[in-house]
Amino acid sequence: MSNYFGALNTALSGLYANRRGLEVSGQNISNTNTEGYSRQRVQMQAVVGGSAAAMYARSDGLGDGVEVTDVQRMRSEFLETRGRSEHAVGSYLTQQASIYNTIEDSFAEPSDTALQAQFHDMWGAWADVANTPDDPAARSALLQKSATVVDGLRNAHNSLSSQWQDLRGQADAFCAEVNQTAGAIAELNKKIVLAKASGATVNELEDQRDLHIMHLSEMVGATAQKRPNGAVDVLIDGSALVSEYIPRGIEVTGAQRLDDQVAANAGSTTPPGVQLRWTDTGTTTTAGGKLGAMLDAITGVIPGISSQLDNVANTLVTTVNAAHTPAYGLDGVNGRPFFSGNSASTIAIALDMRRPDQVGAAPTAGTFDGSVADLLSRTGAQPGGPDKVYQNMIADLGVASQTSGRRADIQGNITLQIDSAREAEAGVNLDEEMTNLLTYQRGYEAASRVMTTIDEMLDQLINRTGLVGR
């Protein structure tokens, strides 16, 4: 009799195992479009019968059915690690290219209304003064076009300042989001470790955690290390952002204005430049991903371009004033600079240049000589003039922007290839799942048929044996 009941148990184990397979396939199908979900597979193993010799206990060696040993999460740790690394680099380059594009939009070169065209119009106005030095209208036009150049330089500086301020605010928001995500990972670590200790399946919890880690990789270039108990440590620049159940925080400190950051880059320590720090220790750290690109723009790219723009303004002021200050206006007075200030934010038409007759064009008083104006009209072609300095700045910006864009495109293709490999490993294939459903369904039906057959045999043995001849 024991053999019959053992056979029932074997068939029952087949029912349980195939039912579990059906449940897992149904879970996969239900989460086909769930972000971050990893397909699962049932791992089955034959139950081995007793193999140790004992009195009154022997095994026929056929085994005792099947059991589900694990519901495996089909995700490659190697591909996940590679994916995080490539996503971090891709996010950095994409954010960097976006920042450069925004900066280029501020200057809008080449254009009929951009700063280079304004320089050209101003030098043309000096030529008009040289041709008709006794015409107040030509001098008025010169003042207006010079004021347009001043406004262009100031607007460019203000645009850079606005972009810097926006990135500074975004960096603060990113830090808050990073800290919140780190807390979520620490909480998931605790749930996963406790669930594993109780023997529960934690595949969905691990999917959620991996999704958070990938998000941190894109934001700050985070990496991950798995512990033997199932928890994951998340690192930024080699230091733990999440250590098992304990999250840490980061913050951006330092300058709140572009001008303060430029001063800090020039060596000033008051106020300090922008830094990324750990909130608990105050030590500085570095980040990759989008935040890393933002911080590089905040501390290097935008302040560097702003300094170059200041150099353009200072060159303009120095060049024009050097020729204009000794020159005489129609009122017979000299010694007046044409521009004031020494940077893009402070440049202005000098206070003594309020009237057209105050514009200096003659080397001697009381004459209609326009030789000084003629000299200034040729400034745009000088190798070290403000035009050339500005053109070099725009050329450097264009090369940097183009290089960043190309690197982002190349990295995008690499990341796409890695994501395709990850999807092939962890993604749900509906055709495959339908095949699995049919396989488990047939297995379930066969196990049911075995149970029915054994039931009929037991019915024959118990209820009908011995009735013959009565």
C-alpha positions in Angstrom: 0.0 0.0 0.0 2.8 2.3 0.8 4.0 2.2 -2.8 0.5 3.4 -4.0 0.5 6.3 -1.6 4.1 7.2 -2.5 3.0 7.3 -6.1 0.2 9.6 -5.2 2.7 11.9 -3.5 4.9 11.8 -6.6 2.0 12.8 -8.8 1.0 15.5 -6.3 4.5 17.0 -6.4 4.1 17.2 -10.2 0.9 19.1 -9.7 2.5 21.6 -7.3 5.6 22.1 -9.5 3.7 22.7 -12.7 1.2 24.9 -11.0 4.1 27.0 -9.7 5.5 27.2 -13.3 2.1 28.4 -14.5 2.0 31.1 -11.8 5.5 32.3 -12.7 4.8 32.4 -16.4 1.6 34.3 -15.7 3.6 36.8 -13.6 6.0 37.3 -16.4 3.2 37.9 -18.9 1.5 40.4 -16.6 4.7 42.4 -16.2 5.7 42.5 -19.9 5.6 46.3 -19.9 6.7 46.9 -16.3 9.9 49.0 -16.2 12.8 47.3 -14.6 11.0 43.9 -14.3 13.2 40.8 -14.8 11.7 37.6 -16.2 11.6 34.6 -13.8 12.1 30.9 -14.3 11.1 28.0 -12.1 14.0 25.8 -11.1 12.8 22.2 -10.6 14.7 19.3 -9.1 14.0 15.6 -8.8 13.3 14.5 -5.2 15.8 11.6 -4.5 14.4 8.7 -2.5 16.2 7.4 0.6 19.6 6.0 -0.2 20.9 5.1 3.2 20.4 1.4 4.3 18.2 1.0 7.4 16.3 -1.9 9.0 12.8 -2.3 7.6 13.4 0.7 5.3 14.5 0.2 1.7 14.2 2.4 -1.4 13.4 1.2 -4.9 15.6 4.0 -6.2 12.8 5.6 -8.3 12.7 8.9 -6.4 9.8 10.7 -4.8 8.7 13.2 -7.5 9.8 16.8 -8.1 10.2 20.0 -6.1 10.6 23.6 -6.9 14.0 24.6 -5.5 14.0 28.3 -6.6 12.3 30.9 -8.7 15.3 32.3 -10.6 15.6 35.9 -11.6 17.0 36.0 -15.1 19.4 39.0 -14.8 23.1 39.1 -15.4 25.1 40.9 -12.8 27.9 41.5 -15.3 25.6 43.1 -17.8 23.9 45.2 -15.0 27.3 46.4 -13.9 28.3 47.3 -17.4 24.9 48.9 -18.0 25.3 51.2 -15.0 28.7 52.2 -16.1 27.7 53.0 -19.7 24.5 54.8 -18.6 26.6 57.0 -16.2 28.9 58.0 -19.0 26.1 58.5 -21.5 24.1 60.7 -19.0 27.2 62.8 -18.4 27.9 63.3 -22.1 24.3 64.0 -23.0 23.9 66.5 -20.2 27.2 68.1 -21.2 26.2 68.4 -24.9 22.9 69.9 -23.8 24.7 72.6 -21.7 27.0 73.5 -24.6 24.0 73.8 -27.0 22.3 76.1 -24.5 25.4 78.3 -24.3 25.8 78.4 -28.1 22.1 79.5 -28.3 23.1 82.5 -26.0 25.5 83.8 -28.6 23.5 82.7 -31.6 26.5 82.9 -33.9 26.6 83.3 -36.9 23.7 85.7 -37.2 22.9 89.1 -38.6 21.9 90.3 -35.1 24.5 88.6 -33.0 27.5 90.2 -31.3 29.9 89.7 -34.2 27.6 91.6 -36.5 27.2 94.3 -33.9 31.0 94.7 -33.8 31.0 95.0 -37.6 28.3 97.7 -37.5 30.2 99.7 -34.9 33.5 99.6 -36.9 31.5 100.7 -39.9 30.1 103.6 -37.9 33.7 104.7 -37.1 34.4 104.6 -40.8 31.4 106.9 -41.4 32.8 109.3 -38.9 36.2 109.2 -40.6 34.6 110.0 -44.0 32.4 112.8 -42.6 34.1 114.1 -39.4 32.0 117.2 -39.4 28.6 115.4 -39.5 27.0 115.1 -36.0 24.6 112.5 -37.4 27.4 110.1 -38.1 28.7 110.5 -34.6 25.2 109.9 -33.1 24.9 106.7 -35.2 28.3 105.7 -33.8 27.1 106.2 -30.2 24.0 104.2 -30.8 25.8 101.3 -32.5 28.5 101.3 -29.7 25.7 101.2 -27.2 24.3 98.2 -29.0 27.6 96.4 -28.7 27.7 97.2 -25.0 24.2 95.8 -24.6 25.2 92.7 -26.5 28.1 92.0 -24.2 26.0 92.6 -21.1 23.2 90.4 -22.4 25.6 87.6 -23.2 27.0 87.8 -19.7 23.5 87.9 -18.2 22.5 84.9 -20.2 25.6 83.0 -18.9 24.7 84.1 -15.4 21.1 82.9 -15.8 22.2 79.5 -17.2 24.7 79.2 -14.3 22.0 80.0 -11.8 19.6 77.4 -13.3 22.2 74.7 -13.2 23.0 75.7 -9.6 19.4 75.2 -8.6 19.1 71.9 -10.6 22.2 70.6 -8.8 20.6 71.3 -5.4 17.4 69.5 -6.6 19.5 66.6 -7.9 21.2 66.2 -4.5 17.8 66.0 -2.8 16.6 63.4 -5.3 19.8 61.4 -4.8 19.4 61.4 -1.0 15.8 60.3 -1.3 16.7 57.5 -3.7 19.5 56.4 -1.3 17.0 56.1 1.5 14.7 54.0 -0.6 17.6 51.6 -1.5 18.5 51.2 2.2 14.9 50.4 3.0 14.7 47.8 0.2 18.0 46.3 1.5 16.4 45.7 4.8 13.3 44.1 3.3 15.3 41.9 1.0 17.6 40.6 3.8 14.7 39.9 6.1 12.7 38.2 3.4 15.6 36.0 2.3 16.2 35.0 5.9 12.6 33.7 6.1 12.9 31.9 2.8 10.7 34.2 0.8 11.2 35.1 -2.9 12.5 38.6 -3.3 12.8 38.9 -7.1 10.4 41.9 -7.4 12.1 43.7 -4.5 15.5 43.3 -6.2 14.0 44.6 -9.5 12.9 47.7 -7.7 16.3 48.1 -6.1 18.1 47.7 -9.4 15.9 50.3 -10.9 16.9 52.8 -8.2 20.6 51.9 -8.5 20.4 52.5 -12.3 18.7 55.9 -11.6 21.6 56.8 -9.3 24.1 55.7 -11.9 22.6 58.1 -14.4 22.4 60.9 -11.9 25.7 60.7 -10.1 27.6 57.8 -11.7 27.0 55.5 -8.7 28.3 51.9 -8.6 27.1 49.0 -6.6 28.6 46.1 -4.6 26.5 43.1 -3.4 26.9 41.6 0.1 26.5 37.9 0.9 23.3 38.5 2.8 21.6 40.0 -0.3 22.1 43.7 0.6 23.8 46.1 -1.9 26.2 48.9 -1.1 26.0 51.9 -3.4 29.2 54.0 -3.9 30.0 57.4 -5.2 33.6 58.1 -6.0 34.6 55.0 -3.9 32.7 56.2 -0.8 29.5 54.6 0.4 26.2 56.4 -0.3 24.3 53.4 1.0 26.0 51.0 3.4 23.6 48.0 3.8 20.8 49.7 5.8 22.4 53.1 6.3 22.0 55.9 3.7 24.2 59.0 3.6 23.5 62.4 2.0 25.3 64.8 -0.4 24.9 68.5 -0.9 26.2 71.3 -3.1 27.8 74.3 -1.2 29.6 77.4 -2.1 29.0 80.3 -4.5 25.5 81.4 -5.4 26.4 83.7 -8.3 28.5 83.2 -11.5 30.6 86.2 -10.6 31.5 84.7 -7.3 32.5 81.4 -9.0 34.7 83.3 -11.5 36.4 85.0 -8.6 36.9 81.7 -6.8 38.4 80.2 -10.0 40.7 83.2 -10.1 42.1 82.3 -6.6 39.7 84.1 -4.3 38.5 82.2 -1.2 35.7 84.5 -0.3 33.1 83.3 -1.1 34.3 79.7 -1.7 33.6 78.1 -5.1 30.9 75.4 -5.6 31.7 72.0 -4.1 29.9 68.7 -3.7 30.2 67.4 -0.1 29.0 64.7 2.2 26.4 66.1 4.6 27.7 64.0 7.6 31.4 64.6 7.3 31.7 67.8 5.2 34.4 66.2 3.0 34.3 66.9 -0.7 33.5 64.3 -3.3 33.1 64.1 -7.1 30.2 62.8 -9.1 29.6 61.4 -12.6 26.4 61.2 -14.5 24.2 64.3 -15.0 25.2 65.9 -11.7 28.9 65.6 -12.7 28.2 67.4 -16.0 26.3 70.1 -14.2 29.1 70.6 -11.6 31.7 70.7 -14.3 29.7 73.4 -16.2 29.1 75.3 -12.9 32.8 75.3 -11.8 34.6 75.2 -15.2 32.8 75.6 -18.5 30.5 78.6 -17.9 33.0 80.5 -15.7 35.7 79.9 -18.3 33.5 81.2 -21.1 32.5 84.2 -18.9 36.1 85.0 -18.4 36.8 84.8 -22.1 33.8 87.2 -22.7 35.2 89.5 -20.0 38.5 89.4 -22.0 36.7 90.5 -25.2 35.1 93.4 -23.3 38.3 94.4 -21.7 40.2 94.2 -25.1 37.5 96.4 -26.6 37.7 99.0 -23.9 41.5 99.1 -23.9 41.8 99.2 -27.7 39.2 101.9 -28.3 40.2 104.1 -25.3 43.9 104.0 -26.2 43.1 105.6 -29.5 40.2 107.8 -28.4 41.5 109.4 -25.2 44.1 111.6 -26.9 41.8 112.5 -29.8 39.8 115.7 -30.0 36.1 116.1 -30.4 34.2 118.7 -32.3 34.1 120.7 -29.0 38.0 120.9 -29.1 38.4 118.8 -25.9 40.4 115.6 -25.6 41.4 113.2 -22.7 38.1 111.5 -22.6 37.8 107.6 -22.7 35.1 106.3 -25.0 34.2 103.2 -22.8 34.2 102.6 -19.1 34.4 99.3 -17.2 36.7 96.3 -17.7 34.4 93.3 -18.1 31.2 92.2 -19.9 29.1 93.0 -16.9 30.6 96.5 -16.3 31.3 97.8 -19.8 29.4 101.0 -20.7 29.6 104.1 -22.8 31.7 106.6 -20.8 29.7 109.4 -19.1 31.6 112.0 -21.1 30.2 110.5 -24.3 26.6 111.8 -24.0 26.8 114.3 -27.0 28.0 113.6 -30.6 30.5 116.5 -30.5 32.3 114.8 -27.6 33.3 111.8 -29.8 37.1 112.2 -30.6 38.1 111.7 -34.2 40.9 114.2 -34.8 44.5 114.1 -33.6 44.6 117.9 -33.3 42.0 120.4 -31.9 39.9 122.6 -34.2 40.2 120.5 -37.3 37.9 118.2 -39.2 40.5 115.4 -39.3 39.1 111.9 -39.1 42.3 110.0 -38.9 41.7 108.6 -35.4 38.2 107.4 -36.4 39.8 105.9 -39.5 42.3 104.1 -37.4 39.6 102.7 -35.1 37.5 101.6 -38.1 40.2 99.1 -39.0 40.3 97.6 -35.5 38.1 94.7 -36.5 40.9 93.4 -38.7 43.7 93.6 -36.2 45.1 90.2 -35.0 44.8 91.1 -31.3 41.6 93.2 -31.6 38.4 92.4 -29.8 36.9 90.9 -32.9 39.6 88.3 -33.2 39.4 87.5 -29.5 35.7 87.1 -29.7 36.0 84.9 -32.9 38.5 82.7 -31.2 36.2 82.3 -28.2 33.2 81.3 -30.4 35.4 78.9 -32.4 36.6 77.2 -29.2 33.0 77.0 -28.0 31.9 75.5 -31.3 34.6 72.9 -31.3 33.9 71.9 -27.7 30.2 71.7 -28.4 30.6 69.6 -31.5 33.1 67.3 -29.8 30.7 66.8 -26.9 27.8 66.1 -29.2 29.7 63.5 -31.2 30.9 61.8 -28.0 27.3 61.7 -26.7 26.1 60.1 -30.0 28.9 57.4 -29.9 28.2 56.7 -26.3 24.4 56.5 -27.0 25.1 53.7 -29.5 27.2 51.8 -27.0 24.6 52.2 -24.3 21.9 51.0 -26.7 23.9 47.9 -27.4 24.3 47.1 -23.7 20.7 47.7 -23.1 19.8 45.3 -25.9 21.9 42.7 -24.3 20.3 43.3 -20.9 16.9 43.2 -22.4 17.7 39.9 -24.1 18.7 38.5 -20.8 16.1 39.9 -18.5 13.2 41.0 -20.8 10.0 39.0 -21.1 9.4 37.2 -24.4 5.7 36.6 -24.9 6.3 33.8 -27.4 8.6 32.0 -25.0 6.1 32.5 -22.2 3.2 31.1 -24.2 5.4 28.0 -24.9 6.1 27.7 -21.2 2.4 28.0 -20.4 1.6 25.1 -22.7 4.5 23.0 -21.3 3.4 23.5 -17.7 -0.3 23.0 -18.7 0.5 19.6 -20.3 2.7 18.7 -17.3 -0.2 19.5 -14.9 -2.7 17.5 -17.0 -0.3 14.5 -17.1 0.2 14.7 -13.3 -3.5 14.9 -12.8 -4.0 11.8 -15.0 -1.4 9.9 -12.9 -3.4 10.7 -9.8 -6.6 9.6 -11.4 -5.0 6.3 -12.5 -3.6 5.6 -9.0 -7.0 6.5 -7.5 -8.7 3.9 -9.8 -6.1 1.3 -8.8 -6.7 2.0 -5.1 -10.4 1.8 -5.6 -10.0 -1.6 -7.2 -7.7 -2.7 -4.5 -9.7 -1.5 -1.5 -13.3 -1.8 -2.6 -13.4 -4.6 -5.1 -10.6 -7.1 -4.2 -12.1 -10.2 -2.6 -15.6 -9.8 -4.0 -15.2 -12.5 -6.6 -17.1 -15.7 -5.9 -19.4 -14.3 -3.2 
